[in-house]
Amino acid sequence: MIALGADHGGYEIKEAVKKYLEDNNIEYKDFGTNSTESVDYPRFGFAVAKAVANKEYKFGILCCGTGIGISIAANKVKGIRAAVCTNEFCAEMTRRHNDANILCMGGRVINSETAVKLADIFLNTSFEGDRHSKRLSLIEDIENGKEI
Ligand code: RB5
């Protein structure tokens, strides 16, 4: 199950990703927004991040104008590794090395076709584990207020 969210700047690419999920029979929940009317991206970033952190959804996909603001909001939630991606290489590597659980993209940065391609790569790439797991543990330590 995928949790989807966007603000007005990411609405259009979120809709394109939604169509891709439907076409591929991938279950999702759309947390909004549902138009190009101006809204505050932290609300959507938080709703999706909370649902992913609670393990109600395996992955989240968040879109705003740049992908940046909504990623900053999502990354405030413990357990979230939200990655802004603008190209195929980053979408693949953030799964392989960072075990990212939320893909963030910008509707003013990439077009719908690229957003769908990045979502497809992100959802179909596995974490490599191994030496990368140790680094994720260090990130967890930071989250838990430990010195590293
Ligand atoms: C909204 O205008 C814009 O600031 C937002 O979509 C996003 O780009 C923030 O990072």
Backbone and ligand atoms as CSV (ligand in chain L), in Angstrom:
chain,resi,resn,atom,element,x,y,z
A,1,MET,N,N,0.833,-1.214,0.000
A,1,MET,CA,C,0.000,0.000,0.000
A,1,MET,C,C,0.870,1.268,0.000
A,2,ILE,N,N,0.461,2.195,-0.806
A,2,ILE,CA,C,1.228,3.429,-0.956
A,2,ILE,C,C,0.390,4.602,-0.441
A,3,ALA,N,N,1.025,5.493,0.309
A,3,ALA,CA,C,0.359,6.714,0.768
A,3,ALA,C,C,0.822,7.870,-0.115
A,4,LEU,N,N,-0.142,8.551,-0.690
A,4,LEU,CA,C,0.157,9.657,-1.619
A,4,LEU,C,C,-0.238,10.989,-1.002
A,5,GLY,N,N,0.556,12.024,-1.255
A,5,GLY,CA,C,0.170,13.341,-0.781
A,5,GLY,C,C,0.852,14.425,-1.586
A,6,ALA,N,N,0.248,15.601,-1.576
A,6,ALA,CA,C,0.814,16.718,-2.353
A,6,ALA,C,C,0.223,18.036,-1.872
A,7,ASP,N,N,0.907,19.127,-2.198
A,7,ASP,CA,C,0.270,20.438,-2.088
A,7,ASP,C,C,-0.125,20.855,-3.496
A,8,HIS,N,N,-0.531,22.109,-3.656
A,8,HIS,CA,C,-0.986,22.587,-4.968
A,8,HIS,C,C,0.120,22.510,-6.019
A,9,GLY,N,N,1.376,22.743,-5.600
A,9,GLY,CA,C,2.501,22.717,-6.547
A,9,GLY,C,C,2.814,21.321,-7.049
A,10,GLY,N,N,2.394,20.313,-6.281
A,10,GLY,CA,C,2.685,18.933,-6.664
A,10,GLY,C,C,1.453,18.171,-7.104
A,11,TYR,N,N,0.315,18.863,-7.091
A,11,TYR,CA,C,-0.963,18.189,-7.373
A,11,TYR,C,C,-0.947,17.447,-8.715
A,12,GLU,N,N,-0.476,18.126,-9.741
A,12,GLU,CA,C,-0.537,17.537,-11.085
A,12,GLU,C,C,0.305,16.256,-11.192
A,13,ILE,N,N,1.520,16.276,-10.661
A,13,ILE,CA,C,2.340,15.054,-10.768
A,13,ILE,C,C,1.816,13.975,-9.823
A,14,LYS,N,N,1.208,14.378,-8.714
A,14,LYS,CA,C,0.589,13.386,-7.810
A,14,LYS,C,C,-0.532,12.655,-8.548
A,15,GLU,N,N,-1.304,13.390,-9.325
A,15,GLU,CA,C,-2.396,12.761,-10.088
A,15,GLU,C,C,-1.833,11.795,-11.134
A,16,ALA,N,N,-0.715,12.158,-11.739
A,16,ALA,CA,C,-0.095,11.270,-12.739
A,16,ALA,C,C,0.400,9.987,-12.069
A,17,VAL,N,N,0.999,10.124,-10.882
A,17,VAL,CA,C,1.466,8.940,-10.144
A,17,VAL,C,C,0.268,8.080,-9.731
A,18,LYS,N,N,-0.816,8.734,-9.364
A,18,LYS,CA,C,-2.037,8.003,-8.972
A,18,LYS,C,C,-2.544,7.148,-10.131
A,19,LYS,N,N,-2.542,7.712,-11.326
A,19,LYS,CA,C,-2.994,6.971,-12.509
A,19,LYS,C,C,-2.072,5.768,-12.760
A,20,TYR,N,N,-0.764,5.984,-12.596
A,20,TYR,CA,C,0.204,4.885,-12.751
A,20,TYR,C,C,-0.103,3.766,-11.748
A,21,LEU,N,N,-0.402,4.137,-10.505
A,21,LEU,CA,C,-0.701,3.119,-9.478
A,21,LEU,C,C,-1.974,2.357,-9.851
A,22,GLU,N,N,-2.970,3.091,-10.300
A,22,GLU,CA,C,-4.241,2.448,-10.698
A,22,GLU,C,C,-4.022,1.515,-11.882
A,23,ASP,N,N,-3.289,1.992,-12.886
A,23,ASP,CA,C,-3.029,1.180,-14.091
A,23,ASP,C,C,-2.280,-0.109,-13.746
A,24,ASN,N,N,-1.511,-0.070,-12.653
A,24,ASN,CA,C,-0.709,-1.241,-12.275
A,24,ASN,C,C,-1.295,-2.000,-11.081
A,25,ASN,N,N,-2.564,-1.702,-10.785
A,25,ASN,CA,C,-3.259,-2.377,-9.678
A,25,ASN,C,C,-2.495,-2.322,-8.362
A,26,ILE,N,N,-1.867,-1.182,-8.101
A,26,ILE,CA,C,-1.156,-0.998,-6.833
A,26,ILE,C,C,-2.085,-0.208,-5.905
A,27,GLU,N,N,-2.337,-0.758,-4.729
A,27,GLU,CA,C,-3.252,-0.101,-3.799
A,27,GLU,C,C,-2.626,1.168,-3.225
A,28,TYR,N,N,-3.451,2.179,-3.035
A,28,TYR,CA,C,-2.951,3.427,-2.475
A,28,TYR,C,C,-4.055,4.139,-1.726
A,29,LYS,N,N,-3.631,5.098,-0.893
A,29,LYS,CA,C,-4.597,6.057,-0.346
A,29,LYS,C,C,-4.091,7.448,-0.687
A,30,ASP,N,N,-4.966,8.267,-1.189
A,30,ASP,CA,C,-4.631,9.645,-1.533
A,30,ASP,C,C,-5.007,10.552,-0.368
A,31,PHE,N,N,-3.986,11.130,0.272
A,31,PHE,CA,C,-4.208,12.013,1.418
A,31,PHE,C,C,-4.454,13.462,0.981
A,32,GLY,N,N,-4.595,13.714,-0.331
A,32,GLY,CA,C,-4.806,15.059,-0.850
A,32,GLY,C,C,-3.480,15.763,-1.061
A,33,THR,N,N,-3.540,16.962,-1.527
A,33,THR,CA,C,-4.666,17.824,-1.804
A,33,THR,C,C,-5.357,17.424,-3.112
A,34,ASN,N,N,-6.538,17.953,-3.327
A,34,ASN,CA,C,-7.310,17.510,-4.481
A,34,ASN,C,C,-7.585,18.587,-5.513
A,35,SER,N,N,-6.767,19.630,-5.500
A,35,SER,CA,C,-6.904,20.684,-6.518
A,35,SER,C,C,-5.625,21.521,-6.522
A,36,THR,N,N,-5.619,22.526,-7.391
A,36,THR,CA,C,-4.444,23.408,-7.445
A,36,THR,C,C,-4.630,24.647,-6.563
A,37,GLU,N,N,-5.645,24.618,-5.737
A,37,GLU,CA,C,-5.857,25.721,-4.798
A,37,GLU,C,C,-4.762,25.691,-3.730
A,38,SER,N,N,-4.266,26.859,-3.373
A,38,SER,CA,C,-3.125,26.935,-2.458
A,38,SER,C,C,-3.413,26.324,-1.077
A,39,VAL,N,N,-2.499,25.449,-0.645
A,39,VAL,CA,C,-2.615,24.796,0.676
A,39,VAL,C,C,-1.218,24.763,1.310
A,40,ASP,N,N,-1.130,24.304,2.543
A,40,ASP,CA,C,0.144,24.275,3.267
A,40,ASP,C,C,0.741,22.870,3.233
A,41,TYR,N,N,1.887,22.740,2.558
A,41,TYR,CA,C,2.484,21.407,2.354
A,41,TYR,C,C,2.819,20.634,3.640
A,42,PRO,N,N,3.150,21.302,4.778
A,42,PRO,CA,C,3.493,20.483,5.958
A,42,PRO,C,C,2.352,19.565,6.397
A,43,ARG,N,N,1.108,19.997,6.202
A,43,ARG,CA,C,-0.039,19.173,6.626
A,43,ARG,C,C,-0.074,17.847,5.872
A,44,PHE,N,N,0.207,17.899,4.580
A,44,PHE,CA,C,0.146,16.689,3.753
A,44,PHE,C,C,1.396,15.829,3.991
A,45,GLY,N,N,2.523,16.499,4.168
A,45,GLY,CA,C,3.762,15.774,4.477
A,45,GLY,C,C,3.633,15.022,5.785
A,46,PHE,N,N,3.031,15.670,6.767
A,46,PHE,CA,C,2.877,15.051,8.089
A,46,PHE,C,C,1.901,13.879,8.029
A,47,ALA,N,N,0.778,14.060,7.357
A,47,ALA,CA,C,-0.242,12.990,7.296
A,47,ALA,C,C,0.336,11.729,6.659
A,48,VAL,N,N,1.042,11.893,5.558
A,48,VAL,CA,C,1.625,10.727,4.872
A,48,VAL,C,C,2.762,10.130,5.702
A,49,ALA,N,N,3.604,10.979,6.259
A,49,ALA,CA,C,4.744,10.489,7.042
A,49,ALA,C,C,4.269,9.693,8.257
A,50,LYS,N,N,3.238,10.193,8.932
A,50,LYS,CA,C,2.693,9.506,10.110
A,50,LYS,C,C,2.170,8.118,9.713
A,51,ALA,N,N,1.475,8.056,8.594
A,51,ALA,CA,C,0.890,6.785,8.136
A,51,ALA,C,C,1.987,5.785,7.743
A,52,VAL,N,N,3.076,6.280,7.181
A,52,VAL,CA,C,4.189,5.387,6.801
A,52,VAL,C,C,4.957,4.966,8.065
A,53,ALA,N,N,5.195,5.911,8.963
A,53,ALA,CA,C,5.925,5.595,10.202
A,53,ALA,C,C,5.153,4.579,11.047
A,54,ASN,N,N,3.827,4.653,11.004
A,54,ASN,CA,C,2.975,3.697,11.751
A,54,ASN,C,C,2.877,2.343,11.064
A,55,LYS,N,N,3.501,2.241,9.911
A,55,LYS,CA,C,3.511,1.012,9.108
A,55,LYS,C,C,2.144,0.648,8.523
A,56,GLU,N,N,1.277,1.653,8.423
A,56,GLU,CA,C,-0.005,1.418,7.723
A,56,GLU,C,C,0.252,1.323,6.224
A,57,TYR,N,N,1.318,1.975,5.773
A,57,TYR,CA,C,1.699,1.975,4.355
A,57,TYR,C,C,3.180,1.664,4.259
A,58,LYS,N,N,3.536,0.892,3.219
A,58,LYS,CA,C,4.952,0.536,3.062
A,58,LYS,C,C,5.770,1.748,2.624
A,59,PHE,N,N,5.232,2.473,1.645
A,59,PHE,CA,C,5.935,3.638,1.107
A,59,PHE,C,C,4.985,4.824,0.996
A,60,GLY,N,N,5.594,6.018,0.967
A,60,GLY,CA,C,4.843,7.227,0.683
A,60,GLY,C,C,5.424,7.911,-0.538
A,61,ILE,N,N,4.581,8.652,-1.228
A,61,ILE,CA,C,5.046,9.502,-2.329
A,61,ILE,C,C,4.446,10.881,-2.095
A,62,LEU,N,N,5.325,11.878,-1.973
A,62,LEU,CA,C,4.903,13.238,-1.653
A,62,LEU,C,C,5.383,14.206,-2.723
A,63,CYS,N,N,4.524,15.117,-3.094
A,63,CYS,CA,C,4.871,16.077,-4.144
A,63,CYS,C,C,4.510,17.490,-3.710
A,64,CYS,N,N,5.440,18.421,-3.912
A,64,CYS,CA,C,5.126,19.850,-3.758
A,64,CYS,C,C,5.794,20.555,-4.935
A,65,GLY,N,N,6.006,21.862,-4.838
A,65,GLY,CA,C,6.585,22.566,-5.978
A,65,GLY,C,C,7.982,22.070,-6.314
A,66,THR,N,N,8.797,21.951,-5.271
A,66,THR,CA,C,10.176,21.478,-5.466
A,66,THR,C,C,10.402,20.069,-4.927
A,67,GLY,N,N,9.510,19.613,-4.072
A,67,GLY,CA,C,9.716,18.343,-3.357
A,67,GLY,C,C,10.461,18.573,-2.047
A,68,ILE,N,N,11.008,19.774,-1.891
A,68,ILE,CA,C,11.886,20.021,-0.742
A,68,ILE,C,C,11.101,20.299,0.545
A,69,GLY,N,N,10.177,21.251,0.482
A,69,GLY,CA,C,9.437,21.617,1.704
A,69,GLY,C,C,8.725,20.421,2.304
A,70,ILE,N,N,8.069,19.663,1.450
A,70,ILE,CA,C,7.282,18.525,1.935
A,70,ILE,C,C,8.202,17.423,2.473
A,71,SER,N,N,9.436,17.339,1.943
A,71,SER,CA,C,10.399,16.348,2.469
A,71,SER,C,C,10.902,16.787,3.838
A,72,ILE,N,N,11.110,18.086,3.997
A,72,ILE,CA,C,11.571,18.587,5.306
A,72,ILE,C,C,10.512,18.279,6.362
A,73,ALA,N,N,9.251,18.522,6.014
A,73,ALA,CA,C,8.152,18.234,6.955
A,73,ALA,C,C,8.107,16.743,7.269
A,74,ALA,N,N,8.155,15.910,6.254
A,74,ALA,CA,C,8.050,14.455,6.452
A,74,ALA,C,C,9.206,13.929,7.295
A,75,ASN,N,N,10.389,14.477,7.089
A,75,ASN,CA,C,11.565,13.981,7.806
A,75,ASN,C,C,11.583,14.355,9.295
A,76,LYS,N,N,10.620,15.183,9.718
A,76,LYS,CA,C,10.493,15.489,11.155
A,76,LYS,C,C,9.845,14.337,11.914
A,77,VAL,N,N,9.237,13.410,11.181
A,77,VAL,CA,C,8.559,12.276,11.827
A,77,VAL,C,C,9.557,11.141,12.009
A,78,LYS,N,N,9.632,10.637,13.231
A,78,LYS,CA,C,10.583,9.588,13.566
A,78,LYS,C,C,10.372,8.343,12.690
A,79,GLY,N,N,11.463,7.849,12.146
A,79,GLY,CA,C,11.376,6.637,11.318
A,79,GLY,C,C,11.237,6.929,9.836
A,80,ILE,N,N,11.083,8.198,9.510
A,80,ILE,CA,C,10.907,8.557,8.091
A,80,ILE,C,C,12.242,8.903,7.453
A,81,ARG,N,N,12.444,8.332,6.274
A,81,ARG,CA,C,13.581,8.698,5.429
A,81,ARG,C,C,12.986,9.140,4.105
A,82,ALA,N,N,12.726,10.439,4.008
A,82,ALA,CA,C,12.081,11.004,2.815
A,82,ALA,C,C,13.158,11.621,1.931
A,83,ALA,N,N,13.181,11.215,0.672
A,83,ALA,CA,C,14.243,11.651,-0.235
A,83,ALA,C,C,13.680,12.411,-1.433
A,84,VAL,N,N,14.230,13.607,-1.654
A,84,VAL,CA,C,13.850,14.371,-2.841
A,84,VAL,C,C,14.641,13.823,-4.022
A,85,CYS,N,N,13.950,13.420,-5.051
A,85,CYS,CA,C,14.621,12.892,-6.245
A,85,CYS,C,C,14.182,13.656,-7.481
A,86,THR,N,N,15.176,13.922,-8.323
A,86,THR,CA,C,14.875,14.639,-9.573
A,86,THR,C,C,15.287,13.811,-10.788
A,87,ASN,N,N,15.938,12.683,-10.539
A,87,ASN,CA,C,16.346,11.860,-11.685
A,87,ASN,C,C,16.328,10.372,-11.314
A,88,GLU,N,N,16.461,9.549,-12.329
A,88,GLU,CA,C,16.321,8.097,-12.157
A,88,GLU,C,C,17.406,7.531,-11.240
A,89,PHE,N,N,18.623,8.055,-11.383
A,89,PHE,CA,C,19.734,7.559,-10.564
A,89,PHE,C,C,19.430,7.742,-9.078
A,90,CYS,N,N,18.966,8.942,-8.714
A,90,CYS,CA,C,18.672,9.205,-7.297
A,90,CYS,C,C,17.522,8.340,-6.799
A,91,ALA,N,N,16.498,8.148,-7.631
A,91,ALA,CA,C,15.348,7.327,-7.207
A,91,ALA,C,C,15.793,5.893,-6.930
A,92,GLU,N,N,16.725,5.399,-7.717
A,92,GLU,CA,C,17.230,4.038,-7.502
A,92,GLU,C,C,18.146,3.984,-6.269
A,93,MET,N,N,19.073,4.914,-6.199
A,93,MET,CA,C,20.077,4.858,-5.120
A,93,MET,C,C,19.482,5.124,-3.740
A,94,THR,N,N,18.440,5.947,-3.686
A,94,THR,CA,C,17.873,6.220,-2.351
A,94,THR,C,C,17.139,5.009,-1.797
A,95,ARG,N,N,16.725,4.100,-2.656
A,95,ARG,CA,C,16.196,2.819,-2.165
A,95,ARG,C,C,17.358,1.879,-1.846
A,96,ARG,N,N,18.313,1.757,-2.749
A,96,ARG,CA,C,19.396,0.779,-2.560
A,96,ARG,C,C,20.261,1.110,-1.348
A,97,HIS,N,N,20.581,2.376,-1.160
A,97,HIS,CA,C,21.516,2.750,-0.102
A,97,HIS,C,C,20.856,3.353,1.140
A,98,ASN,N,N,19.787,4.115,0.966
A,98,ASN,CA,C,19.193,4.832,2.109
A,98,ASN,C,C,17.938,4.155,2.650
A,99,ASP,N,N,17.455,3.133,1.957
A,99,ASP,CA,C,16.181,2.505,2.332
A,99,ASP,C,C,15.110,3.578,2.545
A,100,ALA,N,N,15.091,4.565,1.658
A,100,ALA,CA,C,14.108,5.654,1.777
A,100,ALA,C,C,12.710,5.069,1.773
A,101,ASN,N,N,11.865,5.608,2.657
A,101,ASN,CA,C,10.482,5.114,2.679
A,101,ASN,C,C,9.483,6.112,2.123
A,102,ILE,N,N,9.960,7.307,1.788
A,102,ILE,CA,C,9.095,8.269,1.092
A,102,ILE,C,C,9.876,8.915,-0.049
A,103,LEU,N,N,9.281,8.896,-1.221
A,103,LEU,CA,C,9.842,9.578,-2.395
A,103,LEU,C,C,9.188,10.950,-2.495
A,104,CYS,N,N,10.014,11.981,-2.593
A,104,CYS,CA,C,9.490,13.344,-2.738
A,104,CYS,C,C,9.899,13.903,-4.091
A,105,MET,N,N,8.960,14.562,-4.736
A,105,MET,CA,C,9.236,15.111,-6.076
A,105,MET,C,C,8.595,16.489,-6.213
A,106,GLY,N,N,9.122,17.255,-7.149
A,106,GLY,CA,C,8.649,18.621,-7.352
A,106,GLY,C,C,7.943,18.813,-8.682
A,107,GLY,N,N,6.722,19.271,-8.607
A,107,GLY,CA,C,5.920,19.506,-9.812
A,107,GLY,C,C,6.399,20.688,-10.638
A,108,ARG,N,N,7.259,21.533,-10.016
A,108,ARG,CA,C,7.816,22.665,-10.770
A,108,ARG,C,C,9.244,22.346,-11.218
A,109,VAL,N,N,9.643,21.098,-10.988
A,109,VAL,CA,C,11.008,20.685,-11.327
A,109,VAL,C,C,10.990,19.617,-12.415
A,110,ILE,N,N,10.100,18.647,-12.264
A,110,ILE,CA,C,10.015,17.544,-13.240
A,110,ILE,C,C,8.597,17.460,-13.795
A,111,ASN,N,N,8.470,16.832,-14.967
A,111,ASN,CA,C,7.129,16.683,-15.548
A,111,ASN,C,C,6.493,15.364,-15.084
A,112,SER,N,N,5.244,15.175,-15.481
A,112,SER,CA,C,4.482,14.009,-15.021
A,112,SER,C,C,5.119,12.703,-15.479
A,113,GLU,N,N,5.633,12.699,-16.697
A,113,GLU,CA,C,6.245,11.479,-17.234
A,113,GLU,C,C,7.452,11.064,-16.380
A,114,THR,N,N,8.273,12.034,-16.026
A,114,THR,CA,C,9.443,11.736,-15.182
A,114,THR,C,C,8.997,11.303,-13.786
A,115,ALA,N,N,7.970,11.967,-13.255
A,115,ALA,CA,C,7.484,11.608,-11.913
A,115,ALA,C,C,7.031,10.144,-11.878
A,116,VAL,N,N,6.336,9.712,-12.907
A,116,VAL,CA,C,5.870,8.321,-12.974
A,116,VAL,C,C,7.065,7.378,-13.071
A,117,LYS,N,N,8.041,7.735,-13.885
A,117,LYS,CA,C,9.239,6.898,-14.048
A,117,LYS,C,C,9.985,6.754,-12.709
A,118,LEU,N,N,10.139,7.877,-11.999
A,118,LEU,CA,C,10.851,7.836,-10.713
A,118,LEU,C,C,10.072,7.018,-9.685
A,119,ALA,N,N,8.751,7.164,-9.706
A,119,ALA,CA,C,7.919,6.378,-8.776
A,119,ALA,C,C,8.071,4.893,-9.081
A,120,ASP,N,N,8.059,4.544,-10.337
A,120,ASP,CA,C,8.195,3.139,-10.747
A,120,ASP,C,C,9.537,2.568,-10.272
A,121,ILE,N,N,10.601,3.310,-10.473
A,121,ILE,CA,C,11.928,2.854,-10.040
A,121,ILE,C,C,11.962,2.717,-8.514
A,122,PHE,N,N,11.489,3.746,-7.832
A,122,PHE,CA,C,11.502,3.761,-6.359
A,122,PHE,C,C,10.761,2.551,-5.793
A,123,LEU,N,N,9.581,2.283,-6.329
A,123,LEU,CA,C,8.745,1.207,-5.778
A,123,LEU,C,C,9.264,-0.182,-6.130
A,124,ASN,N,N,10.131,-0.258,-7.124
A,124,ASN,CA,C,10.620,-1.567,-7.570
A,124,ASN,C,C,12.092,-1.811,-7.300
A,125,THR,N,N,12.680,-1.028,-6.416
A,125,THR,CA,C,14.097,-1.206,-6.085
A,125,THR,C,C,14.222,-1.568,-4.607
A,126,SER,N,N,15.047,-2.568,-4.317
A,126,SER,CA,C,15.206,-3.033,-2.931
A,126,SER,C,C,16.419,-2.398,-2.253
A,127,PHE,N,N,16.331,-2.361,-0.932
A,127,PHE,CA,C,17.449,-1.912,-0.095
A,127,PHE,C,C,18.542,-2.978,-0.129
A,128,GLU,N,N,19.796,-2.550,-0.231
A,128,GLU,CA,C,20.908,-3.498,-0.299
A,128,GLU,C,C,21.353,-4.020,1.063
A,129,GLY,N,N,20.968,-3.323,2.126
A,129,GLY,CA,C,21.382,-3.754,3.466
A,129,GLY,C,C,22.891,-3.647,3.613
A,130,ASP,N,N,23.476,-4.655,4.290
A,130,ASP,CA,C,24.929,-4.732,4.405
A,130,ASP,C,C,25.499,-3.472,5.064
A,131,ARG,N,N,26.535,-2.873,4.471
A,131,ARG,CA,C,27.198,-1.724,5.104
A,131,ARG,C,C,26.240,-0.536,5.262
A,132,HIS,N,N,25.198,-0.495,4.453
A,132,HIS,CA,C,24.258,0.636,4.524
A,132,HIS,C,C,23.380,0.564,5.768
A,133,SER,N,N,23.155,-0.650,6.284
A,133,SER,CA,C,22.322,-0.808,7.495
A,133,SER,C,C,22.975,-0.107,8.679
A,134,LYS,N,N,24.302,-0.223,8.774
A,134,LYS,CA,C,25.035,0.399,9.878
A,134,LYS,C,C,24.831,1.921,9.847
A,135,ARG,N,N,24.825,2.464,8.641
A,135,ARG,CA,C,24.669,3.927,8.502
A,135,ARG,C,C,23.258,4.360,8.874
A,136,LEU,N,N,22.288,3.509,8.540
A,136,LEU,CA,C,20.905,3.837,8.920
A,136,LEU,C,C,20.743,3.764,10.439
A,137,SER,N,N,21.476,2.827,11.072
A,137,SER,CA,C,21.435,2.749,12.549
A,137,SER,C,C,21.984,4.027,13.158
A,138,LEU,N,N,23.005,4.588,12.517
A,138,LEU,CA,C,23.570,5.852,13.028
A,138,LEU,C,C,22.547,6.979,12.907
A,139,ILE,N,N,21.798,6.971,11.818
A,139,ILE,CA,C,20.739,7.988,11.656
A,139,ILE,C,C,19.685,7.811,12.753
A,140,GLU,N,N,19.362,6.555,13.053
A,140,GLU,CA,C,18.402,6.271,14.132
A,140,GLU,C,C,18.919,6.784,15.462
A,141,ASP,N,N,20.232,6.612,15.677
A,141,ASP,CA,C,20.832,7.125,16.918
A,141,ASP,C,C,20.631,8.638,17.015
A,142,ILE,N,N,20.838,9.329,15.915
A,142,ILE,CA,C,20.641,10.794,15.917
A,142,ILE,C,C,19.190,11.108,16.289
A,143,GLU,N,N,18.269,10.353,15.670
A,143,GLU,CA,C,16.832,10.537,15.947
A,143,GLU,C,C,16.528,10.371,17.428
A,144,ASN,N,N,17.273,9.435,18.055
A,144,ASN,CA,C,17.025,9.138,19.472
A,144,ASN,C,C,17.845,10.010,20.418
A,145,GLY,N,N,18.464,11.051,19.855
A,145,GLY,CA,C,19.181,12.019,20.692
A,145,GLY,C,C,20.548,11.555,21.159
A,146,LYS,N,N,21.057,10.480,20.547
A,146,LYS,CA,C,22.384,9.989,20.958
A,146,LYS,C,C,23.484,10.743,20.211
A,147,GLU,N,N,24.647,10.780,20.800
A,147,GLU,CA,C,25.838,11.331,20.127
A,147,GLU,C,C,26.403,10.241,19.232
A,148,ILE,N,N,26.880,10.580,18.072
A,148,ILE,CA,C,27.529,9.551,17.236
A,148,ILE,C,C,28.921,10.025,16.854
L,1,RB5,C1,C,4.311,26.462,-2.672
L,1,RB5,O1,O,4.250,27.657,-3.365
L,1,RB5,C2,C,5.745,25.966,-2.621
L,1,RB5,O2,O,6.457,26.740,-1.720
L,1,RB5,C3,C,5.769,24.493,-2.228
L,1,RB5,O3,O,5.045,23.774,-3.153
L,1,RB5,C4,C,7.123,23.831,-2.173
L,1,RB5,O4,O,7.849,24.051,-3.340
L,1,RB5,C5,C,7.912,24.067,-0.968
L,1,RB5,O5,O,9.019,23.536,-0.805
